[in-house]
Amino acid sequence: MTTLVAVPDQRTDSAAFSEEALTHLDTLYRGALRLTRDPDRAQDLVQDTYVRALRYQHSYQPGTNMKAWLFAIMRNLFWDRFKGGRQEDVSLDDLGDFALYDTLKDTSAIPETEVLDRIAADEVVKAVEKLPPLHREVVLLVDVEGFSYKDAAQVIGIPIGTVMSRLHRARQQLQKQLYDYALESGIVPAERSA
């Protein structure tokens, strides 16, 4: 009696890979648009990401986070092609320990959720766009796309502690920018000089 050994069909594996990869198309495009800030460049970046992913699909480990793997490819392509491999880290140390509600006299009068609900979504997007690139990408991966610190660290190729540090600093800057907007638009009452 002859025993048949099942040999994996490479076309089936490739089709499954492609099918799973395409489920992340919209998410990758949103991420590319945030990186490039240009719809045409974003489309090119996503297309190049998929070309590279297909070329190197043998290096993908099934069962791992494909979205993170694709984002890592896209991020590397972005820095190589659009930024010339140059990654500038901008310190936000000068922000100090600013907190959104530190300057309010009566913080119980305006709960955090009420303030955040009243801040226009456009202002949040503008504030994120003003972040230095290395801080913006961490915010986009963790806060917008929902990556864990570990996955974000893998995508960017930095230690988890650096992800946490950049995220903390970026959130401080966002908090300050959004507080300034809330103050200017009257959402938060201005302090009166005595």
Residue frames as a rotation matrix with the C-alpha (Angstrom) as fourth column:
MET 1
0.580 0.814 0.000 0.00
0.814 -0.580 0.000 0.00
0.000 0.000 -1.000 0.00
THR 2
-0.426 -0.716 0.553 1.38
0.725 -0.635 -0.264 3.40
0.541 0.288 0.790 -0.99
THR 3
0.140 0.402 -0.905 1.07
0.850 -0.517 -0.099 6.32
-0.508 -0.755 -0.414 1.40
LEU 4
0.215 -0.002 0.977 0.34
0.714 -0.682 -0.158 9.65
0.666 0.731 -0.145 -0.17
VAL 5
-0.362 -0.387 -0.848 2.01
0.831 -0.546 -0.105 12.67
-0.423 -0.743 0.519 1.36
ALA 6
0.726 0.667 0.168 0.17
0.681 -0.664 -0.309 15.93
-0.095 0.339 -0.936 1.01
VAL 7
-0.516 -0.849 0.112 2.41
0.853 -0.498 0.157 18.52
-0.078 0.177 0.981 -0.60
PRO 8
0.023 0.556 -0.831 1.27
0.384 -0.772 -0.506 22.09
-0.923 -0.308 -0.231 -0.01
ASP 9
0.292 0.178 0.940 0.07
0.953 -0.133 -0.271 23.72
0.077 0.975 -0.209 -3.18
GLN 10
-0.659 -0.660 -0.362 2.13
0.683 -0.726 0.080 26.88
-0.315 -0.194 0.929 -3.66
ARG 11
-0.683 0.477 0.553 -0.70
0.181 -0.623 0.761 28.53
0.707 0.620 0.339 -5.61
THR 12
0.386 0.850 -0.360 -3.09
0.578 0.081 0.812 27.96
0.719 -0.521 -0.460 -2.69
ASP 13
0.064 -0.453 -0.889 -0.57
0.950 -0.246 0.193 29.41
-0.306 -0.857 0.415 -0.22
SER 14
-0.887 -0.435 0.157 0.02
0.461 -0.809 0.365 32.40
-0.032 0.396 0.918 -2.49
ALA 15
-0.314 0.861 0.399 -3.71
0.244 -0.333 0.911 32.96
0.917 0.384 -0.106 -2.97
ALA 16
0.495 0.471 -0.730 -4.33
0.800 0.081 0.595 32.77
0.340 -0.878 -0.337 0.78
PHE 17
-0.374 -0.726 -0.577 -1.47
0.838 -0.531 0.126 35.21
-0.398 -0.436 0.807 1.38
SER 18
-0.890 0.037 0.454 -2.82
0.274 -0.753 0.598 37.63
0.364 0.657 0.660 -1.23
GLU 19
0.061 0.998 0.020 -6.35
0.442 -0.045 0.896 37.36
0.895 -0.045 -0.444 0.11
GLU 20
0.404 0.042 -0.914 -5.25
0.912 -0.101 0.398 38.10
-0.075 -0.994 -0.079 3.66
ALA 21
-0.639 -0.735 -0.225 -2.96
0.699 -0.677 0.230 40.94
-0.322 -0.010 0.947 2.55
LEU 22
-0.685 0.407 0.605 -5.76
0.306 -0.593 0.745 42.61
0.661 0.695 0.281 0.59
THR 23
0.332 0.821 -0.465 -7.96
0.824 -0.013 0.566 42.77
0.458 -0.571 -0.681 3.69
HIS 24
0.126 -0.389 -0.913 -5.58
0.774 -0.537 0.335 45.50
-0.621 -0.749 0.233 4.91
LEU 25
-0.302 -0.272 0.914 -5.72
0.903 -0.390 0.182 47.62
0.307 0.880 0.363 1.75
ASP 26
0.531 0.595 0.603 -7.93
0.381 -0.803 0.457 50.41
0.757 -0.013 -0.654 3.15
THR 27
0.900 -0.239 -0.365 -5.97
0.320 -0.208 0.924 50.60
-0.297 -0.948 -0.111 6.40
LEU 28
-0.069 -0.982 0.176 -2.67
0.867 0.028 0.497 50.77
-0.493 0.187 0.850 4.52
TYR 29
-0.107 0.076 0.991 -3.98
0.768 -0.627 0.131 53.51
0.632 0.775 0.009 2.25
ARG 30
0.885 0.437 0.162 -5.12
0.219 -0.697 0.683 55.58
0.411 -0.569 -0.712 5.25
GLY 31
0.619 -0.725 -0.302 -1.70
0.453 0.015 0.892 55.11
-0.642 -0.688 0.338 6.81
ALA 32
-0.252 -0.722 0.645 0.07
0.955 -0.077 0.288 55.99
-0.158 0.688 0.708 3.56
LEU 33
0.310 0.460 0.832 -2.07
0.584 -0.783 0.215 59.09
0.750 0.420 -0.512 3.14
ARG 34
0.987 0.030 -0.156 -1.12
0.149 -0.512 0.846 60.21
-0.055 -0.858 -0.510 6.64
LEU 35
0.248 -0.969 -0.018 2.55
0.645 0.151 0.749 59.61
-0.723 -0.197 0.662 5.90
THR 36
-0.484 -0.498 0.719 2.70
0.873 -0.216 0.438 61.24
-0.063 0.840 0.539 2.46
ARG 37
-0.224 0.554 -0.802 -0.14
0.230 -0.769 -0.596 63.76
-0.947 -0.318 0.044 2.79
ASP 38
-0.428 0.063 -0.901 -0.70
-0.834 -0.412 0.368 63.30
-0.348 0.909 0.229 -0.94
PRO 39
0.490 0.753 0.438 -3.29
-0.528 0.657 -0.538 60.93
-0.693 0.033 0.720 -2.47
ASP 40
0.793 -0.227 -0.566 -1.17
-0.478 0.344 -0.808 60.08
0.378 0.911 0.164 -5.53
ARG 41
-0.293 -0.954 0.065 1.95
-0.749 0.187 -0.635 59.37
0.594 -0.235 -0.769 -3.47
ALA 42
-0.232 0.289 0.929 -0.15
-0.816 0.462 -0.348 57.37
-0.529 -0.839 0.128 -1.02
GLN 43
0.829 0.558 -0.025 -1.49
-0.462 0.660 -0.592 55.18
-0.314 0.502 0.806 -3.82
ASP 44
0.438 -0.758 -0.483 2.04
-0.508 0.235 -0.829 54.67
0.742 0.608 -0.282 -5.15
LEU 45
-0.452 -0.635 0.626 3.31
-0.865 0.139 -0.483 53.82
0.219 -0.760 -0.612 -1.68
VAL 46
0.183 0.606 0.774 0.56
-0.680 0.647 -0.345 51.24
-0.710 -0.464 0.530 -1.11
GLN 47
0.916 0.131 -0.379 1.12
-0.387 0.533 -0.752 49.71
0.104 0.836 0.539 -4.53
ASP 48
0.068 -0.978 -0.195 4.86
-0.608 0.115 -0.785 49.47
0.791 0.172 -0.587 -3.90
THR 49
-0.320 -0.103 0.942 4.16
-0.916 0.288 -0.280 47.97
-0.242 -0.952 -0.187 -0.48
TYR 50
0.616 0.641 0.458 2.06
-0.482 0.766 -0.425 45.20
-0.623 0.041 0.781 -2.02
VAL 51
0.740 -0.435 -0.514 4.62
-0.408 0.318 -0.856 44.55
0.535 0.843 0.058 -4.74
ARG 52
-0.323 -0.916 0.240 7.35
-0.753 0.096 -0.651 44.17
0.573 -0.391 -0.721 -2.14
ALA 53
-0.088 0.371 0.924 5.09
-0.849 0.458 -0.265 42.06
-0.522 -0.808 0.274 0.10
LEU 54
0.899 0.437 -0.034 4.35
-0.377 0.731 -0.569 39.67
-0.225 0.524 0.821 -2.76
ARG 55
0.418 -0.825 -0.381 8.02
-0.485 0.152 -0.861 39.51
0.768 0.545 -0.336 -3.69
TYR 56
-0.644 -0.740 0.192 9.02
-0.502 0.220 -0.836 38.65
0.577 -0.635 -0.513 -0.12
GLN 57
0.382 0.896 0.225 5.94
-0.802 0.200 0.563 36.68
0.459 -0.395 0.796 0.96
HIS 58
0.366 -0.323 -0.873 8.22
0.228 0.941 -0.252 33.74
0.902 -0.107 0.418 1.75
SER 59
-0.718 -0.696 0.021 9.59
0.179 -0.214 -0.960 35.77
0.673 -0.685 0.278 4.69
TYR 60
-0.190 0.740 0.646 6.14
-0.862 -0.441 0.251 36.30
0.470 -0.509 0.721 6.20
GLN 61
-0.988 -0.118 -0.104 5.35
-0.045 0.846 -0.532 33.88
0.150 -0.521 -0.840 9.02
PRO 62
-0.232 0.969 -0.082 1.72
-0.065 0.069 0.995 32.72
0.971 0.236 0.047 8.80
GLY 63
0.318 0.465 -0.826 -0.17
0.800 0.335 0.497 33.28
0.508 -0.819 -0.265 12.02
THR 64
-0.555 -0.504 -0.661 1.69
0.760 -0.630 -0.158 36.49
-0.337 -0.591 0.733 12.86
ASN 65
0.243 0.677 -0.695 0.32
0.353 -0.729 -0.587 40.01
-0.904 -0.103 -0.416 12.50
MET 66
-0.080 -0.243 0.967 0.19
0.993 0.068 0.100 40.62
-0.090 0.968 0.236 8.73
LYS 67
0.836 0.426 0.345 -1.06
0.458 -0.889 -0.011 44.17
0.302 0.167 -0.938 9.19
ALA 68
0.744 -0.628 -0.228 2.04
-0.150 -0.490 0.859 45.01
-0.651 -0.605 -0.459 11.24
TRP 69
-0.073 -0.786 0.615 4.27
0.599 0.458 0.657 43.28
-0.797 0.416 0.437 8.68
LEU 70
0.215 0.244 0.946 2.71
0.950 -0.276 -0.145 45.28
0.226 0.930 -0.291 5.82
PHE 71
0.989 0.146 0.023 2.98
0.133 -0.947 0.292 48.53
0.064 -0.286 -0.956 7.78
ALA 72
0.392 -0.917 -0.076 6.67
0.115 -0.034 0.993 47.83
-0.913 -0.398 0.092 8.42
ILE 73
-0.204 -0.414 0.887 7.25
0.922 0.225 0.316 47.39
-0.330 0.882 0.336 4.69
MET 74
0.539 0.512 0.669 5.30
0.728 -0.683 -0.064 50.56
0.424 0.521 -0.741 3.93
ARG 75
0.933 -0.215 -0.288 7.11
0.046 -0.723 0.689 52.58
-0.357 -0.656 -0.665 6.56
ASN 76
0.045 -0.986 0.162 10.52
0.385 0.167 0.908 51.47
-0.922 0.021 0.387 5.29
LEU 77
-0.113 -0.009 0.994 9.57
0.993 -0.044 0.113 52.30
0.042 0.999 0.014 1.71
PHE 78
0.845 0.495 0.205 8.29
0.478 -0.869 0.129 55.71
0.242 -0.011 -0.970 2.80
TRP 79
0.706 -0.623 -0.335 11.48
-0.052 -0.518 0.854 56.63
-0.706 -0.586 -0.398 4.63
ASP 80
-0.185 -0.831 0.525 13.67
0.576 0.341 0.743 55.29
-0.796 0.440 0.415 1.81
ARG 81
-0.240 0.137 0.961 11.82
0.965 -0.077 0.252 56.89
0.108 0.988 -0.114 -1.08
PHE 82
0.538 0.609 0.583 10.18
0.571 -0.772 0.280 60.01
0.621 0.183 -0.763 0.22
LYS 83
0.981 -0.188 0.052 12.52
-0.161 -0.629 0.760 61.03
-0.110 -0.754 -0.648 3.00
GLY 84
0.454 -0.858 -0.241 15.79
-0.500 -0.022 -0.866 59.79
0.737 0.514 -0.439 1.54
GLY 85
0.185 -0.340 -0.922 16.28
0.539 0.819 -0.194 57.41
0.822 -0.462 0.335 4.48
ARG 86
-0.753 -0.489 0.440 16.56
-0.004 -0.665 -0.746 60.42
0.657 -0.564 0.499 6.78
GLN 87
0.298 0.820 -0.489 14.73
0.638 0.210 0.741 60.09
0.710 -0.533 -0.460 10.07
GLU 88
-0.563 -0.470 0.680 14.85
-0.114 -0.771 -0.626 63.16
0.819 -0.430 0.380 12.24
ASP 89
-0.013 0.506 -0.862 13.97
0.914 0.355 0.195 62.82
0.404 -0.786 -0.468 15.87
VAL 90
-0.247 0.021 0.969 12.64
-0.097 -0.995 -0.003 66.01
0.964 -0.094 0.248 17.36
SER 91
-0.781 -0.078 -0.620 12.72
0.584 0.261 -0.768 66.46
0.222 -0.962 -0.158 21.09
LEU 92
0.118 0.864 0.489 9.58
0.187 -0.503 0.844 67.63
0.975 -0.008 -0.220 22.78
ASP 93
-0.288 -0.328 -0.900 11.29
0.899 0.231 -0.372 68.07
0.330 -0.916 0.228 26.15
ASP 94
-0.968 -0.155 0.199 10.48
0.104 -0.964 -0.246 71.77
0.230 -0.218 0.949 26.19
LEU 95
-0.161 0.984 0.074 6.79
-0.029 -0.080 0.996 70.99
0.987 0.158 0.041 26.68
GLY 96
-0.735 -0.153 0.661 7.29
-0.639 -0.171 -0.750 70.25
0.228 -0.973 0.028 30.35
ASP 97
-0.898 0.434 -0.066 4.57
0.421 0.810 -0.407 68.56
-0.124 -0.393 -0.911 32.34
PHE 98
-0.738 0.662 -0.130 1.65
-0.674 -0.714 0.190 70.34
0.033 0.228 0.973 30.68
ALA 99
-0.783 0.598 0.170 -1.73
0.552 0.794 -0.253 68.83
-0.286 -0.104 -0.952 31.36
LEU 100
-0.545 0.608 0.577 -4.92
0.497 -0.320 0.807 69.81
0.675 0.727 -0.127 29.57
TYR 101
0.463 0.886 0.018 -6.85
0.454 -0.255 0.854 70.60
0.761 -0.387 -0.520 32.72
ASP 102
-0.253 -0.644 -0.722 -4.09
0.960 -0.074 -0.271 71.99
0.121 -0.761 0.637 34.93
THR 103
-0.958 -0.217 0.188 -5.07
0.215 -0.976 -0.029 75.57
0.190 0.013 0.982 34.12
LEU 104
-0.098 0.984 0.152 -8.78
0.121 -0.139 0.983 75.15
0.988 0.115 -0.105 34.81
LYS 105
-0.580 -0.054 0.813 -9.93
-0.719 -0.437 -0.541 76.53
0.384 -0.898 0.215 38.15
ASP 106
-0.049 0.654 0.755 -12.80
-0.740 0.483 -0.467 74.07
-0.670 -0.581 0.461 38.51
THR 107
-0.826 -0.371 -0.425 -11.98
-0.564 0.571 0.597 70.84
0.021 0.733 -0.680 36.68
SER 108
-0.727 0.607 0.320 -15.18
0.391 0.750 -0.533 69.19
-0.564 -0.263 -0.783 37.87
ALA 109
0.017 0.767 -0.641 -17.20
-0.310 -0.605 -0.733 71.74
-0.950 0.212 0.228 35.87
ILE 110
0.480 0.077 -0.874 -15.89
-0.877 0.042 -0.478 70.41
0.000 0.996 0.088 32.56
PRO 111
0.491 -0.278 0.826 -15.25
-0.150 0.906 0.395 66.65
-0.858 -0.318 0.403 32.61
GLU 112
-0.533 -0.844 -0.064 -12.66
-0.267 0.097 0.959 65.30
-0.803 0.528 -0.277 30.20
THR 113
-0.516 0.357 0.779 -15.20
0.742 0.641 0.197 63.55
-0.429 0.679 -0.595 28.00
GLU 114
0.594 0.781 -0.192 -17.27
0.596 -0.588 -0.547 66.70
-0.540 0.211 -0.815 27.60
VAL 115
0.261 -0.589 -0.765 -14.23
-0.444 -0.777 0.447 68.73
-0.857 0.223 -0.464 26.55
LEU 116
-0.733 -0.629 0.260 -13.00
-0.099 0.477 0.873 66.09
-0.673 0.614 -0.412 24.12
ASP 117
-0.162 0.760 0.629 -16.47
0.861 0.421 -0.286 65.63
-0.482 0.495 -0.723 22.64
ARG 118
0.740 0.512 -0.437 -16.64
0.309 -0.835 -0.455 69.35
-0.598 0.201 -0.776 21.93
ILE 119
-0.171 -0.850 -0.499 -13.27
-0.391 -0.406 0.826 69.58
-0.904 0.336 -0.263 20.19
ALA 120
0.675 0.460 -0.577 -13.75
-0.674 0.067 -0.735 69.38
-0.299 0.886 0.355 16.45
ALA 121
0.704 -0.367 0.608 -12.34
0.372 0.920 0.125 66.26
-0.605 0.138 0.784 14.79
ASP 122
0.781 -0.409 0.472 -10.64
0.363 -0.317 -0.876 68.49
0.508 0.855 -0.099 12.23
GLU 123
0.607 -0.553 0.571 -8.64
-0.718 -0.689 0.095 70.13
0.341 -0.468 -0.816 14.99
VAL 124
0.599 -0.385 0.702 -7.46
-0.285 0.717 0.636 66.76
-0.748 -0.581 0.319 16.25
VAL 125
0.726 -0.312 0.613 -6.31
0.669 0.525 -0.526 65.82
-0.158 0.792 0.590 12.75
LYS 126
0.723 -0.459 0.517 -4.52
-0.068 -0.791 -0.608 69.18
0.688 0.404 -0.603 12.38
ALA 127
0.607 -0.487 0.628 -2.82
-0.780 -0.212 0.589 68.70
-0.154 -0.847 -0.509 15.74
VAL 128
0.623 -0.370 0.689 -1.63
0.203 0.927 0.314 65.21
-0.755 -0.056 0.653 14.76
GLU 129
0.771 -0.302 0.560 -0.32
0.584 -0.016 -0.812 66.58
0.254 0.953 0.164 11.44
LYS 130
0.713 -0.496 0.495 1.81
-0.472 -0.862 -0.184 69.14
0.518 -0.102 -0.849 13.33
LEU 131
0.806 -0.432 0.405 3.65
-0.181 0.471 0.863 66.44
-0.563 -0.769 0.302 15.27
PRO 132
-0.165 -0.910 -0.380 7.24
-0.913 -0.005 0.408 65.65
-0.373 0.414 -0.830 14.27
PRO 133
0.107 0.280 -0.954 7.23
-0.824 0.562 0.072 62.68
0.556 0.779 0.291 11.85
LEU 134
-0.664 -0.435 -0.609 8.67
-0.098 0.857 -0.506 60.11
0.742 -0.276 -0.611 14.26
HIS 135
-0.900 0.415 0.135 6.13
-0.155 -0.016 -0.988 61.02
-0.408 -0.910 0.079 16.92
ARG 136
-0.149 0.877 -0.457 3.26
-0.959 -0.240 -0.148 61.24
-0.240 0.416 0.877 14.44
GLU 137
-0.231 0.057 -0.971 3.88
-0.590 0.786 0.186 57.71
0.774 0.616 -0.148 13.16
VAL 138
-0.956 -0.099 -0.277 3.72
0.153 0.637 -0.756 56.29
0.251 -0.765 -0.594 16.70
VAL 139
-0.603 0.796 -0.048 0.42
-0.453 -0.391 -0.801 58.08
-0.657 -0.461 0.597 17.37
LEU 140
-0.047 0.597 -0.801 -0.98
-0.993 0.062 0.105 56.84
0.112 0.800 0.590 14.07
LEU 141
-0.500 -0.197 -0.844 0.07
-0.278 0.959 -0.059 53.24
0.821 0.205 -0.534 14.69
VAL 142
-0.922 0.059 -0.382 -0.99
0.362 0.472 -0.804 53.01
0.133 -0.880 -0.457 18.35
ASP 143
-0.671 0.662 -0.333 -3.84
-0.037 -0.479 -0.877 55.49
-0.740 -0.577 0.346 18.77
VAL 144
-0.151 0.636 -0.757 -5.36
-0.928 -0.356 -0.114 55.49
-0.342 0.685 0.644 15.28
GLU 145
-0.097 0.057 -0.994 -4.65
-0.728 0.676 0.110 52.01
0.678 0.734 -0.025 13.91
GLY 146
0.717 0.518 0.467 -4.79
-0.687 0.412 0.598 50.23
0.117 -0.749 0.652 17.27
PHE 147
0.259 -0.710 -0.654 -1.39
-0.020 0.673 -0.739 48.53
0.966 0.205 0.160 17.16
SER 148
0.898 -0.117 -0.423 -0.01
0.439 0.206 0.875 47.26
-0.016 -0.971 0.237 20.45
TYR 149
0.659 -0.736 -0.153 3.24
-0.616 -0.646 0.450 48.81
-0.430 -0.203 -0.880 21.67
LYS 150
-0.033 -0.681 0.732 5.00
0.008 0.732 0.681 45.58
-0.999 0.028 -0.019 20.72
ASP 151
0.334 0.229 0.914 3.61
0.856 0.333 -0.396 45.59
-0.395 0.915 -0.084 17.16
ALA 152
1.000 0.006 0.016 4.32
0.011 -0.933 -0.358 49.30
0.013 0.359 -0.933 16.73
ALA 153
0.376 -0.924 0.073 7.90
-0.548 -0.158 0.822 48.70
-0.747 -0.349 -0.565 17.90
GLN 154
-0.082 -0.367 0.926 8.25
0.474 0.804 0.360 45.92
-0.877 0.468 0.108 15.32
VAL 155
0.718 0.419 0.556 6.81
0.684 -0.275 -0.676 48.07
-0.130 0.865 -0.484 12.53
ILE 156
0.946 -0.322 0.048 9.15
-0.313 -0.940 -0.135 50.96
0.089 0.112 -0.990 13.28
GLY 157
0.484 -0.798 -0.360 12.12
0.437 0.576 -0.691 48.83
0.758 0.177 0.628 14.30
ILE 158
-0.300 -0.526 0.796 12.69
-0.501 -0.624 -0.600 50.44
0.812 -0.579 -0.076 17.70
PRO 159
-0.899 -0.040 -0.436 12.46
0.320 0.618 -0.718 49.20
0.299 -0.785 -0.543 21.31
ILE 160
0.056 0.984 -0.167 9.06
0.827 0.048 0.560 49.21
0.560 -0.169 -0.811 23.04
GLY 161
0.035 -0.113 -0.993 10.37
0.846 -0.525 0.089 51.78
-0.531 -0.844 0.077 25.53
THR 162
-0.909 -0.380 -0.173 11.09
0.212 -0.777 0.592 54.19
-0.360 0.502 0.787 22.69
VAL 163
-0.508 0.819 0.265 7.56
0.468 0.004 0.884 53.70
0.723 0.573 -0.386 21.36
MET 164
0.287 0.648 -0.705 6.18
0.943 -0.063 0.326 54.49
0.167 -0.759 -0.630 24.81
SER 165
-0.329 -0.509 -0.795 8.44
0.633 -0.744 0.215 57.54
-0.701 -0.432 0.567 25.19
ARG 166
-0.984 -0.035 0.174 7.56
0.163 -0.568 0.806 58.95
0.071 0.822 0.565 21.77
LEU 167
-0.228 0.974 0.012 3.87
0.628 0.137 0.766 58.31
0.744 0.182 -0.643 22.36
HIS 168
0.164 0.236 -0.958 3.99
0.951 -0.294 0.091 60.05
-0.260 -0.926 -0.273 25.75
ARG 169
-0.640 -0.502 -0.582 5.71
0.350 -0.865 0.361 63.11
-0.684 0.027 0.729 24.29
ALA 170
-0.885 0.360 0.295 3.40
0.225 -0.224 0.948 63.20
0.408 0.906 0.117 21.28
ARG 171
0.039 0.951 -0.306 0.34
0.851 0.129 0.509 63.01
0.524 -0.280 -0.804 23.51
GLN 172
-0.104 -0.149 -0.983 1.70
0.768 -0.641 0.016 65.88
-0.632 -0.753 0.182 25.61
GLN 173
-0.936 -0.284 -0.208 2.09
0.086 -0.759 0.646 68.02
-0.342 0.586 0.735 22.52
LEU 174
-0.587 0.793 0.162 -1.38
0.423 0.130 0.897 67.07
0.690 0.595 -0.411 21.28
GLN 175
0.097 0.616 -0.782 -2.82
0.995 -0.032 0.099 67.90
0.036 -0.787 -0.616 24.67
LYS 176
-0.442 -0.340 -0.830 -1.22
0.450 -0.885 0.123 71.34
-0.776 -0.319 0.544 24.61
GLN 177
-0.998 0.047 0.041 -2.32
0.016 -0.441 0.897 72.08
0.060 0.896 0.439 21.04
LEU 178
-0.347 0.935 -0.074 -5.88
0.582 0.276 0.765 70.95
0.736 0.222 -0.640 21.71
TYR 179
-0.006 0.291 -0.957 -6.03
0.931 -0.346 -0.112 72.93
-0.364 -0.892 -0.269 24.94
ASP 180
-0.792 -0.335 -0.510 -4.93
0.152 -0.918 0.367 76.05
-0.591 0.213 0.778 23.04
TYR 181
-0.832 0.543 0.111 -7.68
0.099 -0.051 0.994 75.40
0.545 0.838 -0.011 20.49
ALA 182
-0.078 0.838 -0.541 -10.26
0.891 0.301 0.339 74.79
0.447 -0.455 -0.770 23.21
LEU 183
-0.268 -0.111 -0.957 -9.25
0.704 -0.701 -0.116 78.03
-0.658 -0.705 0.266 24.92
GLU 184
-0.952 -0.159 -0.262 -9.35
-0.054 -0.754 0.655 80.07
-0.302 0.637 0.709 21.68
SER 185
-0.684 0.728 -0.046 -12.73
0.083 0.140 0.987 78.66
0.725 0.671 -0.156 20.67
GLY 186
-0.360 0.542 0.759 -14.29
-0.842 -0.539 -0.015 79.22
0.401 -0.645 0.651 24.10
ILE 187
0.285 0.427 -0.858 -14.77
-0.042 0.900 0.434 75.54
0.958 -0.087 0.275 24.91
VAL 188
0.054 -0.364 -0.930 -12.61
0.969 0.242 -0.039 76.04
0.239 -0.899 0.366 27.99
PRO 189
0.938 0.325 0.123 -13.05
0.285 -0.922 0.260 79.31
0.198 -0.209 -0.958 29.89
ALA 190
0.081 -0.934 0.349 -9.95
0.245 -0.321 -0.915 81.52
0.966 0.159 0.203 30.01
GLU 191
-0.039 -0.187 -0.982 -8.37
0.999 0.026 -0.044 82.22
0.033 -0.982 0.186 33.39
ARG 192
0.780 0.329 0.533 -9.08
0.315 -0.941 0.121 85.69
0.541 0.073 -0.838 34.66
SER 193
-0.375 -0.925 0.063 -6.21
0.495 -0.257 -0.830 87.85
0.784 -0.280 0.555 35.79
ALA 194
0.454 0.557 -0.695 -6.66
0.875 -0.135 0.464 89.08
0.165 -0.820 -0.549 39.33
